[in-house]
Structure formats: C-alpha cells, structure tokens
Amino acid sequence: MMNERTFNWILEKEAVQILIGLDKDQRREYFRNLPIENVPMGSLMGASGIDIDDNGHVSFTITPQEFHYNPLGTVHGGMAATMLDSCNSISANCQVGKGFITMTTDIRINYLRPMTINTGEVTATANIEKVGRKVIFVNGALVDKNKKVYATANSTELVVEV
C-alpha cells in the first residue's frame, strides 16, 4: 500500500530583509508570530510553531510520524538534525541586532537513542552557550515529555553583517 502526504507553505521572499531590520526584541516577536507555513522546512517536517523566551531560547515540538522513517523502521537522523539545527540557528539569530544575521558554520549531532512513532511528541530546545562578536555557540537537545534525551547538538553560528 502506498502512503501519501501533502503539505503547504507560504514562503515570504523578503523574510531575510525583514529580519535584518529588526532588533533582538523585535526578532523574538517576529519568530513567535511566524506561522509554520511560512517556514517550508518546518511545514515539511510537521513541526509546531516556534516558542521563544525573553532570553531568546527557542523550542518547538514535533511528533515523529512514519514519513520520518528510514529503511530500518526508525526515525531518520536527519529529522533530529534538522530540528536541532533550526532551533539553534533561530536562537542565535535572536541574539544579534539590526543589520546582522547568523548562519550555521558547523553542527555536531549526538544520537543517543532511536525514535519511532511510539516515542510521542519530542521538543527541540536551544540554549546559548556564548555570544561573541564573530560567532555564537549554541547547544540543543531533543527530548520527550518524560525528559528522555534522544539527540543533542552543538553548533557554531557565524555572525554576518548584511
């Protein structure tokens, strides 16, 4: 039996230009109010909306589905990597002001246990380790409702003046 899935997205072509013109507080509000449909990768993956605290720490949730599976019958590691990279990157972008953006230069993912559709909802969270003038170091984790950790990520985000 062939399964099928469809998804929708609305890509704002000027999103980067909007982001560049926002200060830290405005960026947090921008991401808080950004519909998941305006984030094509988030829509594709089936992620929830973005939650950001006043310090710019980001989290969002996803419930593993069969369409996330690899041929081994578990969730593909790319799902965890995508969630953690997105979470870390948005958190870093909430640390810089007008005229700047950040971009992931490297990310290290540690897979601690497999996920399946029985795992239930998992939450990706990001925490800023250090904000420098040229780079921001961020660590993230993907955990279930019982605080069981499935993957962690450490990333370096390059601060770019635009």
PANUVEX-472761 format. One line per field, with one value per residue: residue number from 1; residue in three letters; x negated, y negated, z of N, C-alpha, C in turn. Coordinates in Angstrom, 2 decimals. Atoms other than C-alpha are relative to their C-alpha. Example, Ala and Ser with C-alpha at 12.3 -4.5 7.8 and 13.67 -1.06 7.14 Angstrom:
// PANUVEX-472761
i 1|2
aa ALA|SER
n.xx -0.89|0.82
n.yy 1.19|1.19
n.zz 0.00|-0.06
ca.xx -12.30|-13.67
ca.yy 4.50|1.06
ca.zz 7.80|7.14
c.xx -0.90|0.77
c.yy -1.20|-1.09
c.zz 0.00|0.73
// end
This chain:
// PANUVEX-472761
i 1|2|3|4|5|6|7|8|9|10|11|12|13|14|15|16|17|18|19|20|21|22|23|24|25|26|27|28|29|30|31|32|33|34|35|36|37|38|39|40|41|42|43|44|45|46|47|48|49|50|51|52|53|54|55|56|57|58|59|60|61|62|63|64|65|66|67|68|69|70|71|72|73|74|75|76|77|78|79|80|81|82|83|84|85|86|87|88|89|90|91|92|93|94|95|96|97|98|99|100|101|102|103|104|105|106|107|108|109|110|111|112|113|114|115|116|117|118|119|120|121|122|123|124|125|126|127|128|129|130|131|132|133|134|135|136|137|138|139|140|141|142|143|144|145|146|147|148|149|150|151|152|153|154|155|156|157|158|159|160|161|162
aa MET|MET|ASN|GLU|ARG|THR|PHE|ASN|TRP|ILE|LEU|GLU|LYS|GLU|ALA|VAL|GLN|ILE|LEU|ILE|GLY|LEU|ASP|LYS|ASP|GLN|ARG|ARG|GLU|TYR|PHE|ARG|ASN|LEU|PRO|ILE|GLU|ASN|VAL|PRO|MET|GLY|SER|LEU|MET|GLY|ALA|SER|GLY|ILE|ASP|ILE|ASP|ASP|ASN|GLY|HIS|VAL|SER|PHE|THR|ILE|THR|PRO|GLN|GLU|PHE|HIS|TYR|ASN|PRO|LEU|GLY|THR|VAL|HIS|GLY|GLY|MET|ALA|ALA|THR|MET|LEU|ASP|SER|CYS|ASN|SER|ILE|SER|ALA|ASN|CYS|GLN|VAL|GLY|LYS|GLY|PHE|ILE|THR|MET|THR|THR|ASP|ILE|ARG|ILE|ASN|TYR|LEU|ARG|PRO|MET|THR|ILE|ASN|THR|GLY|GLU|VAL|THR|ALA|THR|ALA|ASN|ILE|GLU|LYS|VAL|GLY|ARG|LYS|VAL|ILE|PHE|VAL|ASN|GLY|ALA|LEU|VAL|ASP|LYS|ASN|LYS|LYS|VAL|TYR|ALA|THR|ALA|ASN|SER|THR|GLU|LEU|VAL|VAL|GLU|VAL
n.xx -0.83|0.75|-0.49|0.16|-0.05|0.13|0.20|-0.08|0.87|-0.05|1.35|0.15|1.29|0.71|0.17|1.35|0.04|-0.77|0.79|1.17|-0.41|-0.57|0.89|-0.16|-1.37|-0.88|0.24|-0.69|-1.42|-0.15|0.01|-1.16|-1.22|0.20|-0.73|0.87|-0.14|0.97|1.31|-0.23|0.58|-0.81|-1.26|0.31|0.31|-1.15|0.33|-0.96|0.47|1.24|-0.15|1.24|-0.12|0.53|1.45|0.26|0.12|-1.03|-0.44|-1.20|-0.27|-0.35|-0.37|0.50|-0.98|0.57|0.72|1.34|0.77|1.04|-0.32|0.12|-1.22|0.10|0.05|1.27|0.78|-0.14|-1.08|0.56|0.99|-0.71|-0.67|0.99|0.65|-0.95|-0.16|1.24|0.18|-0.95|0.44|1.14|-0.48|-0.66|1.05|0.65|-0.89|-0.22|1.12|0.74|-0.66|0.95|-0.08|0.70|1.26|0.17|-0.89|0.30|-1.19|0.21|-1.23|0.09|-0.93|-0.88|-1.40|-0.99|-1.29|-0.43|0.72|-0.86|0.51|1.32|0.23|1.36|0.28|1.33|0.52|1.21|1.16|0.84|-0.20|1.17|-0.23|0.09|-0.71|-0.84|0.00|-1.33|-0.22|-1.41|-0.37|-1.30|-0.45|-1.43|-0.75|0.57|1.36|0.96|0.71|0.18|1.14|0.51|0.72|0.83|0.24|0.65|-0.76|0.77|-0.70|0.27|-0.58|-0.62
n.yy 1.18|1.26|1.08|1.30|1.13|1.31|1.10|1.32|1.02|1.35|0.53|1.45|0.23|1.10|-0.33|0.37|1.46|0.37|-0.40|0.88|1.29|-0.13|-0.15|-1.30|-0.18|-0.11|-1.32|-0.99|0.12|-0.45|-1.47|-0.49|0.17|-0.54|-1.26|-1.08|-0.08|0.93|-0.65|-1.22|-1.21|-0.32|-0.55|-1.32|-0.93|-0.14|0.64|0.94|1.37|0.28|0.63|0.69|0.74|1.36|-0.05|-0.49|-1.46|-0.46|-1.39|-0.38|-1.42|-0.82|-1.37|-0.87|-0.69|-1.01|0.64|0.34|-1.24|-0.48|-1.40|-0.89|0.05|1.00|1.37|0.35|0.97|1.32|0.73|0.57|1.00|1.17|0.67|0.62|1.08|1.11|0.55|0.70|1.14|1.05|0.54|0.88|1.20|0.86|0.62|1.09|1.12|0.49|-0.05|-1.25|-1.31|-1.06|-1.18|-1.14|-0.37|-1.44|-0.56|-1.39|-0.66|-1.26|-0.78|-0.77|-1.14|0.11|0.43|-0.63|0.66|-0.22|0.93|1.13|1.35|0.37|1.44|0.49|1.23|0.55|0.89|0.71|-0.27|1.21|0.94|0.79|0.96|-0.67|-1.29|-0.31|-1.43|-0.40|-1.43|-0.35|-1.37|-0.49|-0.80|-0.32|0.58|-0.52|0.57|-0.94|0.69|-0.82|0.51|1.32|0.68|1.17|0.68|1.30|0.86|1.14|1.28|0.63|1.33|0.04
n.zz 0.00|0.10|-0.85|0.62|-0.91|0.65|-0.93|0.62|-0.56|0.57|-0.20|0.15|0.66|-0.65|-1.42|-0.45|-0.08|-1.19|-1.16|-0.11|-0.54|-1.34|-1.15|-0.68|-0.50|1.17|0.61|-0.81|0.34|1.39|0.01|-0.78|0.80|1.34|0.21|0.45|1.45|0.59|-0.13|0.78|-0.60|-1.17|0.50|0.56|-1.09|-0.90|-1.27|-0.57|0.01|-0.72|-1.31|-0.33|-1.25|0.08|0.18|1.34|0.05|0.93|-0.01|0.74|-0.14|1.16|-0.35|1.07|0.83|0.90|1.11|-0.47|-0.14|0.91|0.35|-1.16|-0.78|-1.05|0.53|0.62|-0.77|0.61|-0.65|-1.22|0.38|0.53|-1.12|-0.87|0.75|0.10|-1.34|-0.35|0.89|-0.36|-1.29|0.28|0.70|-0.98|-0.83|0.75|0.28|1.36|0.93|-0.14|-0.04|-0.29|0.85|-0.58|0.68|-0.25|-1.00|-0.37|-0.56|-0.72|-0.05|-1.23|0.05|1.17|-0.15|0.87|-0.16|-1.38|-0.88|-0.35|0.26|-0.49|0.04|0.23|-0.73|0.24|-1.02|0.40|-0.86|-0.01|1.11|0.32|1.08|1.30|-0.04|-1.15|-0.27|-0.46|-0.18|0.04|-0.35|0.44|-1.14|-0.02|-1.13|-1.23|-0.07|0.57|1.07|1.20|0.76|-0.39|1.08|-0.27|1.27|0.08|0.91|0.46|0.00|1.28|0.21|1.34
ca.xx 0.00|-1.35|-1.03|-0.75|-1.33|-0.82|-1.86|-1.52|-3.84|-3.93|-7.49|-7.99|-10.71|-11.54|-11.85|-15.62|-15.21|-12.58|-14.80|-17.83|-15.85|-14.76|-16.43|-16.65|-13.24|-11.55|-13.18|-11.79|-8.31|-8.78|-9.66|-6.95|-4.33|-5.75|-3.26|-4.90|-3.55|-6.00|-8.89|-8.87|-11.22|-9.18|-5.99|-7.57|-8.79|-5.49|-6.93|-4.86|-5.13|-8.20|-8.32|-10.91|-11.51|-12.68|-16.33|-15.96|-15.99|-14.00|-11.91|-9.42|-7.86|-7.31|-5.61|-7.55|-5.49|-6.01|-7.08|-10.12|-11.30|-14.47|-14.60|-15.40|-11.97|-13.12|-13.07|-15.79|-18.57|-18.05|-14.81|-16.59|-19.43|-17.02|-15.03|-18.15|-19.86|-16.73|-16.29|-19.95|-20.01|-16.86|-18.13|-21.40|-19.53|-17.65|-20.99|-22.02|-20.60|-19.74|-21.97|-23.13|-22.09|-23.67|-24.39|-25.38|-29.04|-29.16|-26.97|-27.69|-24.76|-24.92|-22.21|-21.52|-18.55|-16.23|-12.80|-9.70|-6.06|-5.62|-8.03|-5.34|-5.93|-9.52|-10.73|-13.84|-15.35|-18.31|-20.46|-23.08|-26.47|-28.44|-27.79|-30.85|-31.26|-32.03|-30.46|-27.77|-27.99|-24.69|-23.75|-20.46|-18.61|-15.69|-13.70|-10.35|-7.69|-9.46|-12.70|-14.37|-17.05|-17.12|-19.75|-21.94|-23.61|-26.43|-26.68|-28.74|-26.78|-28.67|-27.59|-27.30|-26.82|-24.45
ca.yy 0.00|-3.40|-6.15|-9.80|-13.10|-16.67|-19.91|-23.61|-26.54|-30.27|-31.48|-35.18|-36.10|-39.24|-37.40|-37.95|-41.66|-41.90|-40.04|-42.25|-45.35|-44.02|-44.41|-41.48|-42.02|-42.52|-39.32|-37.33|-38.65|-38.01|-34.35|-33.92|-35.08|-33.33|-30.74|-27.35|-27.50|-30.38|-28.04|-25.47|-23.03|-23.25|-22.62|-19.69|-18.11|-18.65|-20.91|-23.07|-26.82|-28.40|-29.26|-31.81|-33.07|-36.59|-35.48|-34.15|-30.46|-28.62|-25.46|-23.73|-20.32|-17.54|-14.17|-11.51|-10.02|-7.15|-9.59|-10.44|-6.81|-5.44|-1.93|-0.46|-1.39|-4.19|-7.97|-9.15|-11.05|-13.90|-14.77|-15.28|-17.15|-19.45|-20.22|-20.92|-22.99|-25.09|-25.58|-26.52|-28.85|-30.74|-31.12|-32.60|-34.96|-36.28|-37.34|-39.82|-43.19|-45.21|-44.66|-41.17|-37.56|-34.30|-31.18|-27.71|-27.03|-23.64|-21.38|-18.17|-15.88|-13.12|-10.48|-8.89|-6.61|-5.80|-7.35|-5.71|-6.69|-5.31|-7.91|-10.58|-14.29|-15.48|-19.02|-20.62|-23.27|-25.57|-27.36|-29.97|-28.94|-32.06|-35.13|-36.58|-39.36|-36.90|-33.60|-32.34|-28.91|-27.12|-23.74|-21.99|-18.85|-16.81|-15.38|-13.67|-14.57|-12.40|-14.38|-11.41|-12.81|-11.44|-13.69|-16.67|-19.25|-21.74|-24.36|-27.36|-30.20|-32.79|-36.39|-38.09|-41.81|-42.34
ca.zz 0.00|-0.99|1.60|0.69|2.43|1.29|2.92|2.23|2.67|2.05|1.57|2.22|-0.24|1.75|5.10|5.30|4.57|7.30|9.79|9.06|10.03|13.43|16.82|19.28|20.88|17.51|16.19|19.08|18.34|14.61|15.20|17.88|15.38|12.31|11.04|10.48|6.92|6.32|7.16|4.32|6.10|9.30|7.37|5.52|8.76|10.60|13.31|15.64|15.93|17.47|21.20|22.30|25.82|26.64|26.55|23.01|23.96|21.33|21.40|19.17|19.02|16.54|16.79|14.86|12.05|9.64|6.92|9.08|8.93|7.41|5.88|9.33|10.68|12.97|12.59|10.24|12.00|9.55|11.31|14.62|12.92|11.08|14.22|16.28|13.57|13.09|16.82|17.40|14.40|15.35|18.91|17.60|15.27|18.31|19.85|17.14|16.26|13.19|10.20|11.26|10.71|11.74|9.73|10.92|10.13|11.81|13.85|15.71|16.41|19.01|18.56|21.94|21.25|18.35|17.88|16.44|16.08|19.61|21.04|21.01|20.92|21.24|21.86|20.43|22.66|22.18|24.73|24.03|25.38|24.38|22.24|20.59|18.03|15.21|16.33|18.68|20.31|20.87|22.32|21.85|22.86|21.56|24.49|25.06|27.63|30.23|29.70|27.97|25.62|22.05|20.48|21.32|19.11|19.45|16.76|15.81|14.25|12.22|12.81|9.41|8.81|5.91
c.xx -0.88|0.64|-0.29|0.10|-0.13|-0.22|0.03|-1.00|0.20|-1.36|0.01|-1.37|-0.80|-0.27|-1.38|-0.11|0.75|-0.85|-1.18|0.35|0.53|-1.07|0.33|1.44|0.98|-0.17|0.73|1.49|0.28|0.08|1.18|1.27|-0.10|0.77|-0.93|0.08|-0.97|-1.43|0.13|-0.56|0.80|1.33|-0.20|-0.20|1.19|-0.25|1.13|-0.52|-1.21|0.33|-1.35|0.20|-0.68|-1.52|-0.37|-0.24|1.22|0.37|1.18|0.10|0.33|0.39|-0.47|1.13|-0.71|-0.78|-1.37|-0.93|-1.09|0.34|-0.09|1.24|-0.09|-0.05|-1.40|-0.71|0.08|1.13|-0.51|-0.99|0.66|0.66|-1.02|-0.73|0.91|0.15|-1.24|-0.17|0.95|-0.40|-1.18|0.45|0.74|-1.00|-0.67|1.02|0.10|-1.28|-0.81|0.94|-1.06|0.25|-0.80|-1.26|-0.33|0.96|-0.41|1.23|-0.44|1.36|-0.10|0.91|0.91|1.40|0.86|1.31|0.54|-0.68|0.92|-0.70|-1.38|-0.18|-1.48|-0.15|-1.42|-0.36|-1.30|-1.11|-0.86|0.30|-1.28|0.33|0.04|0.76|0.83|0.00|1.33|0.01|1.50|0.22|1.40|0.47|1.50|0.64|-0.51|-1.44|-1.08|-0.62|-0.27|-1.19|-0.41|-0.75|-0.79|-0.29|-0.74|0.75|-0.84|0.87|-0.42|0.68|0.51|0.18
c.yy -1.25|-1.04|-1.33|-1.08|-1.27|-1.05|-1.30|-0.93|-1.30|-0.62|-1.50|-0.27|-1.11|0.27|-0.41|-1.51|-0.50|0.26|-0.94|-1.32|0.03|0.07|1.33|0.25|0.17|1.36|1.09|-0.01|0.50|1.52|0.59|0.00|0.59|1.31|1.07|0.17|-0.94|0.51|1.33|1.27|0.41|0.61|1.41|1.04|0.25|-0.61|-0.92|-1.42|-0.16|-0.69|-0.60|-0.75|-1.36|-0.07|0.52|1.49|0.55|1.44|0.16|1.51|0.66|1.38|0.90|0.78|1.01|-0.63|-0.53|1.22|0.17|1.46|0.99|-0.01|-0.88|-1.37|-0.28|-1.07|-1.41|-0.81|-0.67|-1.11|-1.27|-0.79|-0.75|-1.15|-1.21|-0.71|-0.82|-1.27|-1.15|-0.65|-0.97|-1.28|-0.95|-0.69|-1.18|-1.06|-0.35|0.07|1.29|1.20|1.01|1.18|1.12|0.29|1.47|0.42|1.45|0.56|1.29|0.69|0.96|1.22|-0.19|-0.50|0.79|-0.77|0.19|-0.94|-1.10|-1.32|-0.21|-1.51|-0.28|-1.30|-0.46|-0.94|-0.61|0.30|-1.24|-0.83|-0.80|-0.98|0.67|1.33|0.11|1.52|0.37|1.51|0.26|1.44|0.29|0.99|0.30|-0.60|0.49|-0.44|0.98|-0.68|0.96|-0.45|-1.35|-0.59|-1.17|-0.65|-1.30|-0.80|-1.24|-1.24|-0.75|-1.37|-0.07|-1.44
c.zz 0.00|0.91|-0.67|1.06|-0.82|1.08|-0.78|0.65|-0.75|0.30|-0.24|-0.55|0.68|1.48|0.52|0.14|1.23|1.24|0.22|0.65|1.42|1.09|0.70|0.44|-1.16|-0.69|0.78|-0.30|-1.42|-0.05|0.78|-0.85|-1.40|-0.16|-0.56|-1.52|-0.72|0.15|-0.75|0.63|1.23|-0.38|-0.53|1.11|0.92|1.37|0.46|-0.21|0.90|1.32|0.36|1.32|-0.16|-0.13|-1.39|-0.07|-0.73|0.28|-0.95|0.00|-1.34|0.55|-1.12|-0.67|-0.90|-1.15|0.40|0.01|-1.04|-0.34|1.16|0.88|1.23|-0.66|-0.53|0.83|-0.56|0.60|1.27|-0.33|-0.50|1.12|0.87|-0.70|-0.08|1.35|0.42|-0.82|0.35|1.32|-0.20|-0.68|0.93|0.93|-0.67|-0.35|-1.47|-0.82|0.05|-0.12|0.41|-0.93|0.66|-0.79|0.25|1.09|0.24|0.70|0.69|0.11|1.18|0.05|-1.20|0.37|-0.97|0.16|1.42|1.00|0.47|-0.27|0.61|-0.20|-0.21|0.77|-0.32|1.14|-0.49|1.00|0.14|-1.23|-0.16|-1.13|-1.36|-0.06|1.28|0.14|0.65|0.23|0.07|0.39|-0.53|1.06|-0.11|1.26|1.35|0.22|-0.45|-1.22|-1.16|-0.83|0.59|-1.18|0.56|-1.33|0.19|-1.05|-0.30|-0.01|-1.27|-0.06|-1.43|-0.43
// end
